[in-house]
Amino acid sequence: MSSIKKFTALFLTVLLLVSFIPQAAFAASCWAKEGSSWIYVTNGKRATGWKKISGKWYFFNPGGIMISGSAVSEDNRDYYFVGSDGAMKTKAGWYKTSWGSWVYARSGGKLVAEGWKKIGGKWYYFDGSYLLTDCYIGDYYVDGNGVMVTNFWTSGKSQAHVEVSDGVFEWRDFIVWSYYGSSGKKCTGWKKIGGSWYCFNPHGQLFEQQVISADGLFTPTGNTYYYSSAGLSNPDSEDARAQKMYFVDEGGKMQTKAGLVRSYADYKVFYPNSKGEIYYVQEGGEIFTGGWKQLNGNWYYFDPAECGKAARSHYEGQSYYIEGEGAYHFDENGICLDKDK
């Protein structure tokens, strides 16, 4: 009887000790917490890479730590998204990462890859698998939601190093406007917007208060060269003079009503003390380049060799030589002082 009691006591002691041993030591596979992270152990080894657990896919880094709220890939080609619980999302749709970026999964879970993607009728751009927002992408722009903008004005600040007095320079800010058309691409050259014509340089920046050629690439006031679709040449070349010229106002809109205008090279910020060059816009918008013109009882000379720029007093003091006619005097507003009325 005493031996039976001793055996019973020993059995109960062993059973009590076993109850304190972690169940994980006996389980083939189990989850375990490591600090603030999760690992998955199978036969004493940590899972790495993709692992299917209870019908769901999870991803573990090389150290066996479960990844959550991120795009992951085992081959650096096909990416998938794992949610905050670590499980892979297999339904098509948008998902937000733990740090606030967005990804888009197709049906089955595979994420869209690098480049432009059309989703729900709108264009988005992905860097890797992550959506880009509120930024320029080449000649295109995406808004705060990542949608490519169309038929949309944008502005940006730029700076110019301006000589404000002899040898004294300072940085000045100015605003540059661009327009993204129906295709989403930044406009260059002439573009009709809201019933009015505007012109943009080859970089997509709006011309303002300037005389522009019909091909949209020539500003005769202040530029050293004439840029045309045919190439680069001198501004007083026959190719340049043969161009029809138009004037765009301070808001960039082409003027179509007849009248005298003042054109500034590039931006006023570069020439803060300039009074601009004088031109005459004919009804319909074309700049007059044919020589003498009487306006409001006064005579002006719009030089064909200068793409229609008016003769003024700052040329050779108070005189301006007109080929075949001799010298004439003009005031600073372009009015001839010695031509018979």
Buried (B, 14 or more C-beta within 10 A) or exposed (E): EEEEEEEEEEEEEEEEEEEEEEEEEEEEEBBEEEEEBBBBBEEEEBBBEBBEBEEBBBBBEEEBBBBBBBBBBEEEEEBBBBBEEBBBBBEEEBBBBEEEBBBBBBEEBBBBEEEBBEBEEEBBBBEBBBBBBEEBBEBBBBEEEBBBBBEEEBEEEEEBEBEEEEEEEEEBEBEBBBBBEEEBBBBBBBBEBEEBBBBBBEEBBBBBBBBBBBBBBBBBBBEEEBBBEEEEBEBEEEBBBEBEBBBBEEEBBBBBEEEBBBBBBBBBBBBEEEEBBBBBBBEEBBBBBEEBBEBEEBBBBBBBEBBBBBBBBEBEEBBBEBEEEEEBBBEEBBBBEEBEE
